[in-house]
């Protein structure tokens, strides 16, 4: 009930930290695996950003080794659990060990980069995983970001925070064992929360753009922790311990149905490949298996980015967003109640 699904066809229209970086002449890149969730953001679908999306498998280690990572990087996880490339996003019921191996791989890639002494790696989560937290959630002095109120029947005012989430800040400029507690300002009621990330990016890069909303203007930021040392550390481990044990007794189940989150990712894929015009939208993913969804999502991203790059080479306006013809022309029912999909190119 948090999103009006048909209204998401054109993506989230809000200005983002990516736009602020672009306005200030700074680079950014998204390294994705099966589908980049960042493409929910409308502005990132513009032609001028098509070359900023990179295959994690093909480009991340290469760019890090060559010292060519952009100023701001988002590394996305694998969201679909398939045999060849199991999910590593820590979503239930995926193997948490895969997620920890992914963290290890990203850290070690960055640690060996010639850019390491200019880096900070932030690892965070979008929610707490259902674990008990004894600390009450802040409900006073939290500003509504943009004045928008939730829809009927809750009319949520977005003026409180949720439970705490774990966050790691890793950098040769951060002293070993540093624990960051409450922020110092900018307001008496300010807290560290997810809006602290764009707030910190704005201050760290001295962006001339305004804050995105009242929320990131209010949120505590952590850029000062990079200035406590005169020189970067030289004792950061080059490798992390191996993750040897699986956290679940079974492997990927490609014939499983999708979770609610994965259905939303297929909604995104159908926005990219043009299938949102079909009557099956927004419920296309509900009849897919995990294996089918993974292939559908990867194909949608590939087609969208290829078309965007082709339009860019042809001289189209950089602010244009390509509109794809539907790829899903028919569905043939298969055993087990799932669908096999025929594509049109």
Buried (B, 14 or more C-beta within 10 A) or exposed (E): EEEEEEEBBEBEEBBBBBBBBBEBEBEBBBBBBBBBBBBBBBBBBBBBBBEBBBEBEEBBBEBBBEEBBBBBBBBBBBBBBBEEBBBBBBBEEBBBBBBBBBBBBBBBBBBEBEBBBBBBBBEEEEEEEEEEEEEEEBEEEBBBBEEEEEEEEEEEEBBEBEBBBEBEBBBBBBEEEEEEEEBEEEBEEBBBBBBBBBBBBBBBBEBEBEBBBBBBBBBBBBBEBBEEEEEBEEEBEEEBEEBEEEEEEEEBBBEBBBBEEBBBBBBBBBBBBBBBEBEBBBEBBEBBBBBBBBBBBBBBBBBBBEBBBEBBEEEEEEEBBBEBEBBBEEBEEEEEEBBEBEBEE
